[in-house]
Amino acid sequence: MANTFKRATKSSLSTADVTTDSATNILTATGANTLIIIGMVTANKTNLSTTVDLYLKSASGDATYLLKNAPVPAGSSLEYISASKLVLNAGDIIRARANYGTALDLTVSYLEQS
């Protein structure tokens, strides 16, 4: 089994509802790969406080919020999943949104097992 550390980034999160297919997909587990999320950080590039939603759309059909309206202060960042891990199986999708367009960037660090 191969293990590879990777990173996914998304600049300027959209404001599309994370529960819809028009939302911004950040990371999708494909094929037989398992992804183990080891860290996520959101940076607020503006001088306005904003909020972020983080959503897991599971291939099993169940979907859950990981964060809902979490505040990200102006010019600051919010780190989550720093002390734990999140496993994505094939077909699982992580989505994110900001309440102000182009305000937030998101970086995800993960381990891909194939």
Buried (B, 14 or more C-beta within 10 A) or exposed (E): EEEEEEEBEBEEBBBBEBBEEEBBBBBBBEEEBBBBBBBBBBBBBBEEBBBBBBBBBEEEEEBEBBBEEBEBEEEEBBEBBEEEEBEBEEBBBBBBBBBBEEBBBBBBBBBBBE
